[in-house]
Amino acid sequence: MKFAPSLICTATLLAMAHAHAAEPEQYLQRCAVLGDASARLGCYDALAKELQKAEQKVGVPASASPEAANAVAAAMPSKPSPKVQAPATPISRMSQDWELNNDANRGVYAIHPFRDNYLLIANQSNSANDRPYRNIYPDGYRGKHAELTYQLSFKAKVIEGIAGSPVDLWAAYTQQSFWQAYARQYSSPFRETNYQPEIMAIVPINKQLGPVNLRFAGLGASHQSNGQGTTLSRSWNRAYVSFGVEAGDLEVTARVWKRLDNAKSDNDNIDIIDFMGRGDVRVAYHDKGWEYSALVRRNFSTGHGALQVGVAIPVVTNLKAYVQGFTGYGQSLIDYNYAQKSLGAGVMLDF
């Protein structure tokens, strides 16, 4: 059984209004400390589950009438369950994102954002990488320096507590597209789309180390490809270890990876490590709804790498204005060995 959001709130408030005086404060505090919309929704999901249990116990819908609400309230537990109990301190954003403790736990298959989800209505580059397309357009191809760029990225926990351990298994998917929407003379083609499924084993740590908290460690594997053939084909497979730390409103996630498909046969980008490096560092700082972010990659042997920075500004719930700057190699797979600078503006979803 599922409740619409308005019905969840109505049923919850009705039930809690007839419960003991201490209970509403505990339930509301549990939701109030959650800093983002997805976590708040998870909190209300947990409340809805308690109502469903009460429904089954008394055999009437919680929203049917005040009398039914009285019955539901009477059937509710005298204390919130461990999943709903008010935490002593606010839940950190990283804990919410990765469900690193009971207070943030939403169970399996709950969708979370993974990388940023954004749409750059105009992403202006200082130069266009036309060389890979010369065989496709015999008469020549000159891509527009301004294109529409978007990224969709999400993750979900698929196994909780592997073999009784604290390790959770997560699956993720990221898709990034570069659309020549303003190149009407070429029928506005998608210049490049990158597809990246991943799987990750995450273990909560939550260890305070001076001013920072080591939240988690992970072991993951990813495949990234542009889905093309012949001379346009680009792909690679990686295994990586990752760590996430927090210090107040500052988040840092670092990865170090090992490429798995190193054979020169049937490989269109054997030197991708030279340009994409052997790891990356992602930094995000949150300030009253504003978000400042940076992604850094570097191969210290070749001197190649990339820097991407972003600023997200609150507009309405779950939607922010977004500005992104990039410089270096590998903005997309087709450009892995091509250096460029770009500046784009659009919107970001923060769910």
C-alpha positions as CSV (number, residue, x, y, z in Angstrom):
1,M,0.0,0.0,0.0
2,K,1.3,3.5,-0.9
3,F,0.3,6.9,0.3
4,A,0.4,10.1,-1.8
5,P,2.6,12.8,0.0
6,S,-0.4,14.8,1.1
7,L,-2.2,11.7,2.4
8,I,1.0,10.7,4.3
9,C,1.2,14.1,6.0
10,T,-2.5,14.1,6.8
11,A,-2.6,10.6,8.2
12,T,0.6,11.2,10.1
13,L,-0.6,14.4,11.7
14,L,-4.0,12.9,12.6
15,A,-2.4,9.9,14.2
16,M,0.2,11.9,16.1
17,A,-2.3,14.4,17.2
18,H,-4.1,11.6,19.1
19,A,-0.9,10.0,20.4
20,H,0.9,10.7,23.6
21,A,2.2,14.3,23.9
22,A,5.9,13.3,23.8
23,E,5.6,11.3,20.5
24,P,4.8,14.1,18.0
25,E,7.9,16.0,19.1
26,Q,10.1,12.9,18.6
27,Y,8.7,12.1,15.2
28,L,8.9,15.7,14.0
29,Q,12.4,16.2,15.3
30,R,13.4,13.0,13.4
31,C,12.4,14.7,10.1
32,A,13.4,18.2,11.0
33,V,17.1,17.4,11.2
34,L,17.2,16.1,7.6
35,G,18.9,18.6,5.4
36,D,17.7,17.6,1.9
37,A,14.4,16.7,0.3
38,S,15.3,13.0,-0.4
39,A,16.2,12.4,3.2
40,R,13.0,14.1,4.4
41,L,11.0,11.9,2.1
42,G,12.7,8.9,3.6
43,C,11.7,10.1,7.0
44,Y,8.1,10.3,6.0
45,D,8.3,6.9,4.3
46,A,9.3,5.5,7.7
47,L,6.4,7.2,9.4
48,A,4.1,5.8,6.7
49,K,5.4,2.3,7.5
50,E,4.5,2.8,11.1
51,L,1.0,3.8,10.1
52,Q,0.7,0.8,7.8
53,K,1.6,-1.5,10.7
54,A,-1.0,0.3,12.9
55,E,-3.6,-0.1,10.1
56,Q,-3.0,-3.8,9.9
57,K,-3.4,-4.1,13.6
58,V,-6.7,-2.3,13.9
59,G,-8.0,-3.1,10.4
60,V,-9.0,0.4,9.3
61,P,-7.4,3.0,7.1
62,A,-5.5,5.7,9.0
63,S,-7.1,8.5,7.0
64,A,-10.7,7.3,7.1
65,S,-11.9,9.5,10.0
66,P,-10.8,11.0,13.3
67,E,-12.2,7.9,15.0
68,A,-10.0,5.7,12.8
69,A,-7.0,8.0,13.5
70,N,-7.7,7.4,17.2
71,A,-7.6,3.7,16.6
72,V,-4.4,4.0,14.6
73,A,-2.7,6.2,17.2
74,A,-3.6,3.7,19.9
75,A,-2.1,0.9,17.9
76,M,1.2,2.8,17.3
77,P,4.2,1.8,19.4
78,S,4.6,3.8,22.6
79,K,8.1,4.6,21.4
80,P,9.4,5.2,17.8
81,S,11.2,2.3,16.3
82,P,15.1,2.5,15.9
83,K,14.6,3.5,12.3
84,V,12.3,6.4,13.3
85,Q,13.8,7.5,16.6
86,A,15.0,11.1,16.9
87,P,18.8,11.3,16.5
88,A,20.9,13.0,19.1
89,T,22.6,15.2,16.5
90,P,21.7,16.3,13.0
91,I,22.4,13.7,10.3
92,S,25.3,14.7,8.0
93,R,24.7,15.0,4.3
94,M,27.2,12.3,3.4
95,S,25.5,10.0,5.9
96,Q,22.2,10.7,4.3
97,D,23.6,10.1,0.8
98,W,25.1,6.7,1.7
99,E,22.8,5.7,4.6
100,L,25.8,5.3,6.9
101,N,23.8,4.8,10.1
102,N,20.4,3.7,11.3
103,D,19.0,7.3,11.4
104,A,19.7,7.7,7.7
105,N,18.7,4.1,6.6
106,R,16.1,4.0,3.9
107,G,16.5,0.3,3.0
108,V,17.2,-1.2,-0.4
109,Y,16.2,0.2,-3.8
110,A,15.7,3.8,-2.5
111,I,17.0,6.2,-5.2
112,H,19.7,8.7,-4.3
113,P,21.6,11.2,-6.5
114,F,25.1,10.0,-7.3
115,R,27.0,12.6,-9.4
116,D,25.4,16.0,-10.1
117,N,22.2,16.0,-12.1
118,Y,22.2,19.1,-14.3
119,L,21.3,20.7,-17.6
120,L,23.6,23.3,-19.1
121,I,21.5,25.1,-21.7
122,A,24.6,26.7,-23.2
123,N,28.0,25.2,-22.6
124,Q,30.5,27.4,-24.5
125,S,33.9,25.8,-25.4
126,N,37.0,27.7,-26.6
127,S,37.6,25.0,-29.2
128,A,35.8,22.0,-30.8
129,N,37.4,18.6,-31.3
130,D,36.4,17.9,-34.9
131,R,39.1,15.3,-35.8
132,P,37.2,12.1,-34.8
133,Y,34.3,13.0,-37.1
134,R,36.2,13.5,-40.3
135,N,35.5,10.0,-41.6
136,I,31.8,10.5,-40.8
137,Y,31.4,13.8,-42.6
138,P,33.6,13.6,-45.7
139,D,32.8,17.2,-46.6
140,G,34.1,18.4,-43.3
141,Y,32.6,18.9,-39.9
142,R,32.8,22.1,-37.8
143,G,31.1,21.6,-34.5
144,K,29.5,24.6,-32.8
145,H,31.5,25.8,-29.8
146,A,28.2,26.2,-27.9
147,E,26.2,23.1,-27.1
148,L,23.6,21.8,-24.7
149,T,25.1,19.4,-22.1
150,Y,23.3,17.4,-19.4
151,Q,24.1,14.7,-16.9
152,L,21.8,12.2,-15.2
153,S,23.2,10.2,-12.3
154,F,21.7,8.1,-9.5
155,K,22.4,5.2,-7.2
156,A,20.6,2.7,-5.0
157,K,21.5,0.2,-2.3
158,V,20.8,-3.3,-3.7
159,I,22.1,-5.4,-0.8
160,E,22.1,-4.3,2.8
161,G,24.5,-5.9,5.3
162,I,26.3,-8.4,3.1
163,A,26.5,-11.8,4.9
164,G,25.7,-10.0,8.2
165,S,28.5,-7.5,7.8
166,P,28.2,-3.7,7.9
167,V,29.0,-3.6,4.1
168,D,26.3,-2.5,1.7
169,L,26.3,-3.1,-2.0
170,W,25.3,-0.2,-4.2
171,A,24.7,0.1,-7.9
172,A,24.9,3.4,-9.8
173,Y,24.4,4.8,-13.3
174,T,25.6,8.0,-14.9
175,Q,24.9,9.3,-18.4
176,Q,26.4,12.5,-19.8
177,S,25.4,13.9,-23.2
178,F,26.9,16.7,-25.4
179,W,24.2,17.8,-27.8
180,Q,25.0,20.0,-30.7
181,A,21.5,21.5,-30.4
182,Y,22.4,24.7,-32.2
183,A,24.1,23.0,-35.2
184,R,21.0,23.1,-37.4
185,Q,23.1,22.5,-40.6
186,Y,24.0,19.1,-39.3
187,S,20.5,18.2,-38.0
188,S,21.6,19.0,-34.4
189,P,23.3,15.7,-33.6
190,F,24.4,14.3,-30.3
191,R,28.1,14.8,-30.6
192,E,28.9,12.4,-27.7
193,T,27.1,10.5,-25.0
194,N,28.9,8.6,-22.2
195,Y,27.3,5.7,-20.3
196,Q,28.8,4.6,-17.0
197,P,27.3,1.8,-14.8
198,E,29.1,1.1,-11.5
199,I,28.9,-1.2,-8.6
200,M,30.3,-0.4,-5.1
201,A,30.7,-2.1,-1.8
202,I,30.5,0.6,0.9
203,V,31.5,0.2,4.6
204,P,30.5,2.9,7.1
205,I,33.4,4.1,9.3
206,N,32.3,7.3,11.0
207,K,35.6,7.8,12.7
208,Q,36.5,11.3,14.0
209,L,40.1,12.3,13.0
210,G,40.7,15.7,14.5
211,P,38.5,18.3,12.7
212,V,37.3,15.8,10.0
213,N,35.1,12.6,10.1
214,L,36.1,9.7,8.0
215,R,32.6,8.6,6.9
216,F,33.1,5.6,4.7
217,A,35.5,3.5,2.6
218,G,34.5,1.7,-0.6
219,L,35.6,-0.7,-3.3
220,G,34.1,-0.3,-6.7
221,A,34.2,-1.2,-10.4
222,S,32.9,0.9,-13.4
223,H,32.6,0.6,-17.1
224,Q,32.5,3.8,-19.2
225,S,31.7,3.8,-22.9
226,N,30.4,6.1,-25.6
227,G,28.5,3.3,-27.3
228,Q,30.1,3.9,-30.6
229,G,32.0,1.7,-33.1
230,T,34.9,2.0,-35.5
231,T,37.0,5.1,-35.1
232,L,34.6,6.8,-32.7
233,S,34.7,4.0,-30.1
234,R,35.9,4.9,-26.7
235,S,35.7,2.9,-23.5
236,W,37.5,1.7,-20.4
237,N,37.0,-0.4,-17.3
238,R,38.3,0.4,-13.8
239,A,38.4,-1.0,-10.3
240,Y,38.8,1.6,-7.6
241,V,39.0,2.3,-3.9
242,S,37.3,5.4,-2.5
243,F,37.1,7.3,0.8
244,G,34.6,10.0,2.0
245,V,35.3,12.6,4.7
246,E,33.4,15.5,6.1
247,A,34.2,18.5,8.1
248,G,31.1,20.5,8.9
249,D,29.6,21.6,5.6
250,L,32.6,20.4,3.6
251,E,32.6,17.1,1.8
252,V,35.6,15.4,0.2
253,T,35.5,12.1,-1.8
254,A,38.7,10.7,-3.2
255,R,39.2,7.7,-5.5
256,V,42.3,5.8,-6.8
257,W,41.7,3.5,-9.7
258,K,43.4,0.7,-11.7
259,R,42.5,0.2,-15.3
260,L,41.4,-3.3,-16.1
261,D,41.4,-3.5,-19.9
262,N,45.1,-2.8,-20.7
263,A,45.5,-5.0,-23.7
264,K,46.5,-3.1,-26.8
265,S,44.4,-5.3,-29.1
266,D,40.9,-3.9,-29.9
267,N,41.6,-0.8,-27.8
268,D,40.8,2.6,-29.2
269,N,42.2,4.6,-26.2
270,I,45.1,2.6,-24.8
271,D,46.7,5.8,-23.5
272,I,43.7,7.1,-21.6
273,I,45.4,7.0,-18.2
274,D,48.0,9.4,-19.5
275,F,45.3,12.1,-19.8
276,M,42.6,11.0,-17.2
277,G,45.1,10.1,-14.5
278,R,44.8,7.4,-11.8
279,G,42.3,8.9,-9.5
280,D,40.2,12.0,-8.7
281,V,39.1,14.2,-5.8
282,R,35.7,15.7,-5.5
283,V,35.0,18.6,-3.1
284,A,31.7,20.2,-2.2
285,Y,30.9,22.9,0.3
286,H,27.3,23.7,1.3
287,D,26.3,27.1,2.6
288,K,22.6,27.8,3.3
289,G,21.4,26.0,0.1
290,W,24.3,27.2,-2.0
291,E,26.8,24.6,-3.2
292,Y,30.4,25.1,-4.3
293,S,32.0,22.1,-5.9
294,A,35.3,21.1,-7.6
295,L,36.6,17.9,-9.3
296,V,40.3,17.5,-9.8
297,R,42.2,14.8,-11.8
298,R,45.9,14.7,-12.4
299,N,48.5,12.4,-13.9
300,F,51.8,13.5,-12.3
301,S,53.9,11.6,-14.8
302,T,52.5,13.3,-17.9
303,G,51.3,16.5,-16.4
304,H,47.9,16.1,-17.8
305,G,44.6,16.4,-15.9
306,A,41.5,18.4,-15.5
307,L,39.7,20.8,-13.2
308,Q,35.9,21.3,-13.1
309,V,34.3,23.8,-10.8
310,G,30.6,24.5,-10.2
311,V,28.3,26.9,-8.3
312,A,24.7,25.9,-7.6
313,I,22.3,28.6,-6.3
314,P,18.9,27.8,-4.8
315,V,15.8,28.8,-6.9
316,V,12.9,26.6,-5.7
317,T,12.7,23.3,-3.8
318,N,15.0,20.7,-5.5
319,L,16.0,23.1,-8.3
320,K,19.1,25.3,-8.4
321,A,20.6,27.6,-11.0
322,Y,24.0,26.1,-12.0
323,V,27.2,27.5,-13.5
324,Q,30.0,25.1,-14.4
325,G,33.6,25.7,-15.6
326,F,36.0,23.1,-17.0
327,T,39.6,23.2,-18.1
328,G,41.9,20.3,-19.2
329,Y,41.5,16.8,-20.8
330,G,38.6,14.3,-20.8
331,Q,35.5,16.4,-20.5
332,S,34.0,13.5,-22.5
333,L,35.4,10.2,-23.6
334,I,35.8,11.4,-27.3
335,D,37.8,14.3,-25.9
336,Y,40.0,12.2,-23.5
337,N,43.2,13.4,-25.2
338,Y,41.9,16.8,-26.3
339,A,42.4,19.9,-24.0
340,Q,39.8,22.5,-23.9
341,K,38.1,25.1,-21.7
342,S,34.4,25.6,-21.3
343,L,31.9,27.6,-19.4
344,G,28.2,26.6,-19.1
345,A,25.0,27.8,-17.4
346,G,21.8,26.0,-16.6
347,V,20.0,24.3,-13.8
348,M,20.7,21.5,-11.3
349,L,18.3,19.0,-9.7
350,D,19.0,18.4,-6.0
351,F,16.6,15.6,-4.9
